[in-house]
Amino acid sequence: MISVKVVSKSTGKPVSGKRVQLGFEGNWLPGGMSSDERTNSEGEAHFDNDPGKGIVYVDGSNVHKGDLRGRVVVYI
């Protein structure tokens, strides 16, 4: 499982209602995209995907590239 926590840069508080999606890198072909998940009242979105390398998108914008495992915190 991968959890993404979305935090506001200006307030430092969690942001609810944001659309989060994960894009995974593959060895030879693109690894695919996760389903869309919305952040909850604590700013968290949870994914039932295996860990790996990839990109976190929030409302369609690339906000993180790198390891996707455990909990990933992103600032918007």
C-alpha positions in Angstrom: 0.0 0.0 0.0 1.1 3.5 -0.8 -0.3 6.6 1.0 0.1 10.1 -0.3 -0.4 13.1 2.1 -1.1 16.4 0.4 0.0 19.5 2.5 -0.4 23.2 1.7 2.9 25.0 1.3 1.5 28.2 2.7 -0.4 26.9 5.7 1.3 23.6 6.5 -2.1 22.0 6.8 -3.5 18.9 5.1 -5.6 19.6 1.9 -8.8 17.6 1.5 -10.6 16.9 -1.8 -7.6 16.8 -4.1 -7.4 14.3 -6.9 -4.3 12.2 -6.6 -3.0 9.6 -9.1 0.3 7.6 -9.3 2.2 7.0 -12.5 4.6 4.0 -12.4 7.8 3.6 -14.3 8.4 0.2 -16.1 11.6 -1.5 -17.1 10.8 -1.4 -20.9 7.3 -0.1 -21.1 5.5 2.5 -19.0 4.3 0.9 -15.8 0.8 2.4 -16.0 -1.3 4.6 -13.8 -3.2 4.0 -10.6 -6.8 4.8 -10.2 -7.8 8.4 -9.1 -8.2 8.8 -5.4 -9.4 11.9 -3.5 -7.6 13.1 -0.3 -9.6 12.7 2.8 -10.0 15.2 5.7 -6.5 14.5 6.8 -5.1 15.2 3.3 -4.4 11.5 2.6 -5.1 9.3 -0.4 -4.4 5.5 -0.2 -3.5 3.2 -3.1 -3.4 -0.6 -3.2 -0.4 -0.6 -5.5 3.0 -2.2 -5.1 5.9 0.1 -4.3 8.2 1.3 -7.1 9.5 4.3 -8.9 7.1 6.8 -10.4 5.3 10.2 -10.2 2.6 11.6 -7.9 0.1 13.8 -9.7 -2.2 16.1 -7.8 -5.1 17.6 -9.8 -3.1 16.6 -12.9 0.1 18.4 -11.9 3.4 16.5 -11.4 4.3 17.2 -7.7 6.8 14.3 -6.9 9.1 12.0 -8.9 11.0 9.2 -7.2 10.3 6.3 -4.8 6.7 5.5 -4.2 6.5 3.4 -1.1 5.0 3.7 2.3 4.0 7.3 2.9 4.8 10.0 0.5 4.3 13.6 1.6 3.9 16.3 -1.1 3.5 20.1 -0.8 1.3 22.1 -3.1 
